[in-house]
């Protein structure tokens, strides 16, 4: 119960923050109408809409966040039309006449129909809902506590009720303002001389509020004005009301306080999940030199960079370096936490890994590639970044420089010689003439089987009679989807004409726990000494985990070779060829 009281009073304090200013005109525009039929339903609609959309944004998937964003735009457009209707009723009627959509009818109800039918509770609720969709309150400590708790614990009725309590708290002073402003406006409207003027002033105010929200002033400039005083009051509420482990929100409270970190570094604290560590907080990063490595565990470029990242994490840990891997998936199976967790051990990744399935951290850093490295000084600023492989010596020198600045003592030394094994070995750039090749039709290129690809339909494919360099084909009954090709029944094979020392293929089994046998051939013969780390000399191997498999590592002269992999069981999924 104390959490609900805390949330309610924190909402009440929202009236003291400038971010409430843009929505005031929409509320005051109904001040002259009966409170029970107009003001109260509108405020209830505002509170419910805000609570629902905030809940979706805090724990739902990307589709829900995108939907909320679109709804906000539609609602803001309707409110802008509402303001125009107050200014020019005749013009508004003409604009609204051609529109037959639900949105236009809602706008007619909220802005125009009251002129002929009077104010109704339904129209007031609809106006409140549209206002709630564009309401972005100042994210003070209490709201941060609630939203962070929702993200950490997942969907729950408790979270929705807490957000509703917050919204109702914000609606309470608005209701009081409506009652007093309503009496004043009602007196003015009784005078014919002032009636039209009041309507025009309200129309201008509504349009100004809409313009502020369209321009983002409600979430940027206004939010920064005078926020300190309100935040201080909210922190007093947090300190006054006991929030212990039994409340289920103590972790959320810590996370809300942690967001005092600035810049992209703060986005790490909102990670969906952490592996190899408890969730990191601001105190774990503040004043530290941090290397953030964006990667995903089936990416060959990321794997070849891992030996260097592991070395930095181990050698400089005692000097104050924090290495964080941000696992941002490329394929759907990389969103599975169990898959990522099982990959970390064999890869030797022991430093903290943040799960970034919704790309929130990726966007906060404005990242562009796998792998990517961001070097952050003790002052919390990103001092440099590197996209892709290479330049490891310069990166390590920068780490030493940032540690020296942080510790006030030299942190230099010899650059260690680092090398990787198997798939982590550096590519043979001199003989690398084959590009990354996706098997799913969304990005597939150079497909050579007769008849081309038939997307999303089980199809019998035949091997091409001849393959030009870097072309490939299927044989057997496959369903080629946007991201992968799946073998449906019986035997099936994939053939690729390539030129590289190493050949890798990202694969997964439809039914985990049921290995799928395969055999690799090079130019029609077993690979012998040219086999990869996931095959033997006779070319045999099996697909068990969803990951990258090294199938060929040539030991002699590199030349154009024809690779074939034959599967003996249905259910395999092939995603992407990579070379090295």
Secondary structure, 3 states (H helix, E strand, C coil): CHHHHHHHHHHHHHHHCHHHHHHHHHHHCCCCCCHHHHHHHHHHHHHHHHHHHHHHHHHCCHHHHHHHHHHHHHHHHHHHHHHHHHHCHHHHHHHHHCCCCHHHHHHHHHHHCHHHHCCCHHHHHHHHHHHHHHCCCCCCHHHHHHHHHHHHHCCCHHHHHHHHHHHHHHHHHHHHHHHHHHHHHHHHHCCHHHHHHHHHHHHHHHHHHHHHHHCCCCCCHHHHCCHHHHHHHHHHHHHHCCCCHHHCCHHHHHHHHHCCCCCHHHHHHHCCEEECCCCCCHHHHCCCEEEEEEECCCCHHHHHHHHHHHHHHHHCHHHCEEEEEEECCCCHHHHCHHHHHHHHHHHCCCCEEEECCCCHHHHHCCCCCCCEEEEECCCCCEEEEEECCCCHHHHHHHHHHHHHHHHCCCCCCCCCCCCCCHHHCCCCHHHCCCCCEECCCCCECCECCCCCCCECCCEEECCCCCCCCCCEEEEEEEEECCCCEEEEEEEEEEEEEECCCEEEEEEEECCCCCCEEEEEEECCECCHHHECCCCCCCCEEEECCCEEEEEEECCCCCCCEEEEEEECCCCEEEEEEEEC
